[in-house]
Amino acid sequence: MDATRPLDALNAARNKRVMVELKNQRRYDGTLIAFDIHINTVLSDAEEFVDGEMKRKLGTVFIRGDTITIISPQ
C-alpha cells in the first residue's frame, strides 16, 4: 500500500475488512464502504465486539468519526 496521507490509507482499505475501535472500548469489524474527511465511516456486514466478545451482528452501520480511536485493515 502506497499511502502518503491518512485518507490514502483509508482509500486503500475501501471494500476490505477493517477493525474499528471506539473511545468507549467497543470494536466493530466489517467491510469499509465509505468515509468522509471527518472519518465518519460506513461499514457493511458489521459485527459489534465488547470486551473481545462478539455481541451482535449489525449489518450496515454508520460510525461517527470523532468516536474512533483506531481503524485497522484485517
N, CA, C and O atoms as CSV, one atom per row, in Angstrom:
chain,resi,resn,atom,element,x,y,z
A,1,MET,N,N,0.848,-1.170,0.000
A,1,MET,CA,C,0.000,0.000,0.000
A,1,MET,C,C,0.892,1.231,0.000
A,1,MET,O,O,1.762,1.374,0.859
A,2,ASP,N,N,0.676,2.116,-0.958
A,2,ASP,CA,C,1.438,3.349,-1.046
A,2,ASP,C,C,0.559,4.489,-0.548
A,2,ASP,O,O,-0.142,5.138,-1.324
A,3,ALA,N,N,0.609,4.719,0.752
A,3,ALA,CA,C,-0.243,5.738,1.351
A,3,ALA,C,C,0.622,6.857,1.898
A,3,ALA,O,O,1.338,6.671,2.882
A,4,THR,N,N,0.560,8.006,1.269
A,4,THR,CA,C,1.353,9.134,1.741
A,4,THR,C,C,0.561,10.030,2.669
A,4,THR,O,O,1.140,10.847,3.384
A,5,ARG,N,N,-0.769,9.889,2.669
A,5,ARG,CA,C,-1.639,10.669,3.545
A,5,ARG,C,C,-2.617,9.719,4.235
A,5,ARG,O,O,-2.906,8.644,3.709
A,6,PRO,N,N,-3.128,10.102,5.404
A,6,PRO,CA,C,-4.053,9.208,6.117
A,6,PRO,C,C,-5.266,8.783,5.280
A,6,PRO,O,O,-5.668,7.620,5.319
A,7,LEU,N,N,-5.844,9.711,4.531
A,7,LEU,CA,C,-7.010,9.346,3.727
A,7,LEU,C,C,-6.637,8.385,2.600
A,7,LEU,O,O,-7.481,7.614,2.142
A,8,ASP,N,N,-5.376,8.423,2.147
A,8,ASP,CA,C,-4.919,7.445,1.149
A,8,ASP,C,C,-4.965,6.033,1.728
A,8,ASP,O,O,-5.354,5.086,1.045
A,9,ALA,N,N,-4.563,5.901,3.000
A,9,ALA,CA,C,-4.585,4.591,3.655
A,9,ALA,C,C,-6.024,4.090,3.770
A,9,ALA,O,O,-6.288,2.910,3.538
A,10,LEU,N,N,-6.950,4.971,4.124
A,10,LEU,CA,C,-8.353,4.561,4.200
A,10,LEU,C,C,-8.890,4.193,2.826
A,10,LEU,O,O,-9.637,3.225,2.682
A,11,ASN,N,N,-8.510,4.964,1.821
A,11,ASN,CA,C,-8.957,4.657,0.462
A,11,ASN,C,C,-8.480,3.281,0.025
A,11,ASN,O,O,-9.216,2.552,-0.640
A,12,ALA,N,N,-7.255,2.918,0.392
A,12,ALA,CA,C,-6.710,1.601,0.038
A,12,ALA,C,C,-7.471,0.483,0.743
A,12,ALA,O,O,-7.502,-0.648,0.257
A,13,ALA,N,N,-8.085,0.792,1.883
A,13,ALA,CA,C,-8.828,-0.219,2.646
A,13,ALA,C,C,-10.298,-0.302,2.235
A,13,ALA,O,O,-11.028,-1.159,2.733
A,14,ARG,N,N,-10.737,0.569,1.341
A,14,ARG,CA,C,-12.139,0.563,0.917
A,14,ARG,C,C,-12.499,-0.789,0.296
A,14,ARG,O,O,-11.728,-1.352,-0.480
A,15,ASN,N,N,-13.676,-1.298,0.649
A,15,ASN,CA,C,-14.183,-2.598,0.186
A,15,ASN,C,C,-13.400,-3.781,0.756
A,15,ASN,O,O,-13.482,-4.894,0.238
A,16,LYS,N,N,-12.644,-3.535,1.820
A,16,LYS,CA,C,-11.920,-4.607,2.520
A,16,LYS,C,C,-12.395,-4.645,3.967
A,16,LYS,O,O,-13.007,-3.695,4.454
A,17,ARG,N,N,-12.106,-5.753,4.650
A,17,ARG,CA,C,-12.470,-5.885,6.063
A,17,ARG,C,C,-11.560,-4.998,6.903
A,17,ARG,O,O,-10.348,-4.954,6.693
A,18,VAL,N,N,-12.156,-4.299,7.845
A,18,VAL,CA,C,-11.406,-3.456,8.775
A,18,VAL,C,C,-11.919,-3.679,10.193
A,18,VAL,O,O,-13.030,-4.166,10.403
A,19,MET,N,N,-11.093,-3.314,11.147
A,19,MET,CA,C,-11.455,-3.321,12.556
A,19,MET,C,C,-11.454,-1.859,12.987
A,19,MET,O,O,-10.487,-1.135,12.753
A,20,VAL,N,N,-12.551,-1.428,13.623
A,20,VAL,CA,C,-12.677,-0.054,14.094
A,20,VAL,C,C,-12.867,-0.088,15.604
A,20,VAL,O,O,-13.836,-0.663,16.101
A,21,GLU,N,N,-11.933,0.534,16.339
A,21,GLU,CA,C,-12.067,0.633,17.794
A,21,GLU,C,C,-12.536,2.026,18.147
A,21,GLU,O,O,-12.113,3.013,17.545
A,22,LEU,N,N,-13.432,2.095,19.151
A,22,LEU,CA,C,-14.001,3.372,19.569
A,22,LEU,C,C,-13.502,3.780,20.945
A,22,LEU,O,O,-12.942,2.965,21.678
A,23,LYS,N,N,-13.707,5.043,21.294
A,23,LYS,CA,C,-13.303,5.572,22.598
A,23,LYS,C,C,-13.977,4.830,23.744
A,23,LYS,O,O,-13.418,4.756,24.839
A,24,ASN,N,N,-15.173,4.278,23.515
A,24,ASN,CA,C,-15.902,3.566,24.576
A,24,ASN,C,C,-15.492,2.097,24.688
A,24,ASN,O,O,-16.176,1.317,25.350
A,25,GLN,N,N,-14.377,1.708,24.047
A,25,GLN,CA,C,-13.799,0.369,24.109
A,25,GLN,C,C,-14.550,-0.662,23.262
A,25,GLN,O,O,-14.179,-1.835,23.255
A,26,ARG,N,N,-15.589,-0.247,22.556
A,26,ARG,CA,C,-16.269,-1.185,21.658
A,26,ARG,C,C,-15.467,-1.303,20.371
A,26,ARG,O,O,-14.710,-0.404,20.005
A,27,ARG,N,N,-15.650,-2.429,19.694
A,27,ARG,CA,C,-14.942,-2.679,18.436
A,27,ARG,C,C,-15.963,-3.140,17.408
A,27,ARG,O,O,-16.882,-3.897,17.720
A,28,TYR,N,N,-15.789,-2.678,16.188
A,28,TYR,CA,C,-16.646,-3.097,15.086
A,28,TYR,C,C,-15.771,-3.640,13.972
A,28,TYR,O,O,-14.826,-2.984,13.533
A,29,ASP,N,N,-16.094,-4.844,13.519
A,29,ASP,CA,C,-15.417,-5.441,12.373
A,29,ASP,C,C,-16.408,-5.448,11.223
A,29,ASP,O,O,-17.564,-5.831,11.401
A,30,GLY,N,N,-15.966,-5.029,10.048
A,30,GLY,CA,C,-16.856,-5.027,8.896
A,30,GLY,C,C,-16.111,-4.595,7.652
A,30,GLY,O,O,-14.906,-4.348,7.689
A,31,THR,N,N,-16.835,-4.506,6.550
A,31,THR,CA,C,-16.266,-4.080,5.276
A,31,THR,C,C,-16.411,-2.572,5.155
A,31,THR,O,O,-17.515,-2.037,5.256
A,32,LEU,N,N,-15.294,-1.887,4.939
A,32,LEU,CA,C,-15.304,-0.431,4.811
A,32,LEU,C,C,-15.947,-0.047,3.485
A,32,LEU,O,O,-15.416,-0.346,2.415
A,33,ILE,N,N,-17.089,0.617,3.567
A,33,ILE,CA,C,-17.817,1.025,2.363
A,33,ILE,C,C,-17.514,2.468,1.992
A,33,ILE,O,O,-17.247,2.775,0.831
A,34,ALA,N,N,-17.557,3.355,2.990
A,34,ALA,CA,C,-17.380,4.782,2.709
A,34,ALA,C,C,-16.862,5.495,3.950
A,34,ALA,O,O,-16.990,5.008,5.073
A,35,PHE,N,N,-16.262,6.684,3.711
A,35,PHE,CA,C,-15.814,7.563,4.792
A,35,PHE,C,C,-15.732,8.968,4.219
A,35,PHE,O,O,-15.717,9.160,3.004
A,36,ASP,N,N,-15.678,9.958,5.125
A,36,ASP,CA,C,-15.531,11.337,4.672
A,36,ASP,C,C,-14.317,11.976,5.354
A,36,ASP,O,O,-13.556,11.297,6.044
A,37,ILE,N,N,-14.144,13.277,5.155
A,37,ILE,CA,C,-12.953,13.936,5.701
A,37,ILE,C,C,-12.961,13.990,7.223
A,37,ILE,O,O,-11.921,14.237,7.834
A,38,HIS,N,N,-14.115,13.764,7.845
A,38,HIS,CA,C,-14.208,13.731,9.301
A,38,HIS,C,C,-14.032,12.311,9.833
A,38,HIS,O,O,-14.151,12.080,11.036
A,39,ILE,N,N,-13.750,11.361,8.944
A,39,ILE,CA,C,-13.597,9.941,9.226
A,39,ILE,C,C,-14.908,9.325,9.723
A,39,ILE,O,O,-14.903,8.247,10.318
A,40,ASN,N,N,-16.047,10.021,9.476
A,40,ASN,CA,C,-17.326,9.338,9.630
A,40,ASN,C,C,-17.255,8.148,8.691
A,40,ASN,O,O,-16.842,8.293,7.540
A,41,THR,N,N,-17.650,6.977,9.161
A,41,THR,CA,C,-17.357,5.728,8.461
A,41,THR,C,C,-18.607,4.873,8.319
A,41,THR,O,O,-19.429,4.803,9.232
A,42,VAL,N,N,-18.741,4.229,7.173
A,42,VAL,CA,C,-19.829,3.276,6.955
A,42,VAL,C,C,-19.216,1.898,6.746
A,42,VAL,O,O,-18.348,1.720,5.891
A,43,LEU,N,N,-19.675,0.920,7.536
A,43,LEU,CA,C,-19.261,-0.470,7.400
A,43,LEU,C,C,-20.471,-1.307,7.002
A,43,LEU,O,O,-21.589,-1.040,7.444
A,44,SER,N,N,-20.248,-2.311,6.174
A,44,SER,CA,C,-21.303,-3.299,5.914
A,44,SER,C,C,-20.887,-4.608,6.568
A,44,SER,O,O,-19.715,-4.801,6.895
A,45,ASP,N,N,-21.844,-5.505,6.758
A,45,ASP,CA,C,-21.598,-6.802,7.407
A,45,ASP,C,C,-20.879,-6.621,8.744
A,45,ASP,O,O,-19.985,-7.393,9.088
A,46,ALA,N,N,-21.278,-5.600,9.485
A,46,ALA,CA,C,-20.579,-5.248,10.732
A,46,ALA,C,C,-20.996,-6.142,11.894
A,46,ALA,O,O,-22.146,-6.569,12.007
A,47,GLU,N,N,-20.017,-6.406,12.749
A,47,GLU,CA,C,-20.230,-7.140,13.996
A,47,GLU,C,C,-19.685,-6.281,15.126
A,47,GLU,O,O,-18.634,-5.654,14.991
A,48,GLU,N,N,-20.408,-6.257,16.243
A,48,GLU,CA,C,-20.004,-5.471,17.404
A,48,GLU,C,C,-19.358,-6.382,18.443
A,48,GLU,O,O,-19.885,-7.447,18.764
A,49,PHE,N,N,-18.206,-5.947,18.967
A,49,PHE,CA,C,-17.483,-6.690,19.990
A,49,PHE,C,C,-17.371,-5.834,21.241
A,49,PHE,O,O,-17.064,-4.644,21.167
A,50,VAL,N,N,-17.623,-6.453,22.395
A,50,VAL,CA,C,-17.459,-5.794,23.692
A,50,VAL,C,C,-16.582,-6.709,24.537
A,50,VAL,O,O,-16.888,-7.890,24.700
A,51,ASP,N,N,-15.501,-6.169,25.072
A,51,ASP,CA,C,-14.538,-6.959,25.849
A,51,ASP,C,C,-14.049,-8.176,25.058
A,51,ASP,O,O,-13.872,-9.256,25.620
A,52,GLY,N,N,-13.833,-7.997,23.762
A,52,GLY,CA,C,-13.316,-9.064,22.912
A,52,GLY,C,C,-14.318,-10.123,22.522
A,52,GLY,O,O,-13.974,-11.070,21.815
A,53,GLU,N,N,-15.550,-9.981,22.968
A,53,GLU,CA,C,-16.583,-10.990,22.695
A,53,GLU,C,C,-17.619,-10.422,21.727
A,53,GLU,O,O,-18.132,-9.322,21.931
A,54,MET,N,N,-17.923,-11.186,20.665
A,54,MET,CA,C,-18.909,-10.733,19.691
A,54,MET,C,C,-20.290,-10.689,20.326
A,54,MET,O,O,-20.790,-11.703,20.813
A,55,LYS,N,N,-20.912,-9.495,20.318
A,55,LYS,CA,C,-22.209,-9.297,20.968
A,55,LYS,C,C,-23.369,-9.397,19.985
A,55,LYS,O,O,-24.409,-9.981,20.293
A,56,ARG,N,N,-23.178,-8.813,18.782
A,56,ARG,CA,C,-24.280,-8.858,17.816
A,56,ARG,C,C,-23.796,-8.537,16.413
A,56,ARG,O,O,-22.786,-7.863,16.213
A,57,LYS,N,N,-24.555,-9.045,15.447
A,57,LYS,CA,C,-24.320,-8.740,14.040
A,57,LYS,C,C,-25.252,-7.592,13.678
A,57,LYS,O,O,-26.456,-7.657,13.928
A,58,LEU,N,N,-24.691,-6.546,13.090
A,58,LEU,CA,C,-25.464,-5.334,12.854
A,58,LEU,C,C,-25.757,-5.055,11.383
A,58,LEU,O,O,-26.651,-4.261,11.087
A,59,GLY,N,N,-25.055,-5.662,10.474
A,59,GLY,CA,C,-25.250,-5.323,9.061
A,59,GLY,C,C,-24.549,-4.020,8.740
A,59,GLY,O,O,-23.356,-3.883,9.011
A,60,THR,N,N,-25.260,-3.058,8.169
A,60,THR,CA,C,-24.662,-1.772,7.799
A,60,THR,C,C,-24.733,-0.815,8.983
A,60,THR,O,O,-25.787,-0.646,9.595
A,61,VAL,N,N,-23.587,-0.185,9.301
A,61,VAL,CA,C,-23.538,0.773,10.404
A,61,VAL,C,C,-22.812,2.043,9.965
A,61,VAL,O,O,-21.931,2.013,9.106
A,62,PHE,N,N,-23.206,3.150,10.575
A,62,PHE,CA,C,-22.544,4.439,10.410
A,62,PHE,C,C,-21.867,4.755,11.736
A,62,PHE,O,O,-22.511,4.726,12.785
A,63,ILE,N,N,-20.576,5.057,11.698
A,63,ILE,CA,C,-19.828,5.361,12.921
A,63,ILE,C,C,-19.303,6.789,12.824
A,63,ILE,O,O,-18.632,7.153,11.858
A,64,ARG,N,N,-19.613,7.584,13.827
A,64,ARG,CA,C,-19.126,8.970,13.860
A,64,ARG,C,C,-17.617,9.002,14.006
A,64,ARG,O,O,-17.051,8.310,14.853
A,65,GLY,N,N,-16.970,9.802,13.183
A,65,GLY,CA,C,-15.526,9.863,13.178
A,65,GLY,C,C,-14.900,10.286,14.487
A,65,GLY,O,O,-13.814,9.819,14.831
A,66,ASP,N,N,-15.568,11.172,15.234
A,66,ASP,CA,C,-14.948,11.656,16.476
A,66,ASP,C,C,-15.013,10.632,17.606
A,66,ASP,O,O,-14.493,10.890,18.692
A,67,THR,N,N,-15.639,9.472,17.378
A,67,THR,CA,C,-15.662,8.406,18.384
A,67,THR,C,C,-14.588,7.349,18.118
A,67,THR,O,O,-14.355,6.483,18.962
A,68,ILE,N,N,-13.933,7.408,16.960
A,68,ILE,CA,C,-12.981,6.377,16.522
A,68,ILE,C,C,-11.586,6.660,17.068
A,68,ILE,O,O,-11.107,7.793,17.017
A,69,THR,N,N,-10.935,5.611,17.596
A,69,THR,CA,C,-9.530,5.742,18.004
A,69,THR,C,C,-8.600,5.004,17.035
A,69,THR,O,O,-7.476,5.448,16.800
A,70,ILE,N,N,-9.065,3.875,16.468
A,70,ILE,CA,C,-8.223,3.067,15.579
A,70,ILE,C,C,-9.065,2.507,14.435
A,70,ILE,O,O,-10.188,2.047,14.646
A,71,ILE,N,N,-8.513,2.550,13.223
A,71,ILE,CA,C,-9.056,1.799,12.093
A,71,ILE,C,C,-7.905,0.979,11.543
A,71,ILE,O,O,-6.859,1.521,11.186
A,72,SER,N,N,-8.103,-0.336,11.476
A,72,SER,CA,C,-7.031,-1.221,11.025
A,72,SER,C,C,-7.537,-2.216,10.004
A,72,SER,O,O,-8.519,-2.913,10.260
A,73,PRO,N,N,-6.886,-2.300,8.842
A,73,PRO,CA,C,-7.250,-3.345,7.871
A,73,PRO,C,C,-6.978,-4.719,8.467
A,73,PRO,O,O,-6.008,-4.898,9.202
A,74,GLN,N,N,-7.832,-5.690,8.152
A,74,GLN,CA,C,-7.647,-7.045,8.687
A,74,GLN,C,C,-7.028,-7.936,7.652
A,74,GLN,O,O,-6.794,-9.116,7.913
